Amino acid sequence: MHLVRVVWAGGVTTVNNEEPGDLERNADSVTVKNANGSTADVTPFALGDLADNDNNHELCLDTADIPVSVSFSAGYLTDPNNDLNPATTVDVI
């Protein structure tokens, strides 16, 4: 199992001003690399570090493969100005 902490530039809530839930979790994708070097995209089985009004949350992965990047679909989350998030892909460091 792996946990990937994602940190946003500002606060992060849903378009309804709620904490992210299953809808947003299913819009997340983590690319993982297995022992033979091939990659696959997985969806987190849960989100953690919620309900604390900060700018990060945790993607909980049910795989031993190594996370290499995270992608978020556009339009699911908002910042403190209620701006919708763009489609984003970042490398895991």
Secondary structure, DSSP 8 states (H G I E B T S, - for coil): -EEEEEE-SS--EETTSS---HHHHHHEEEEEE-TTS-EEEE--SEEES-SS-SSEEEEEE--SSEEEEEEE-TTSEE-TT--B---EEEE--
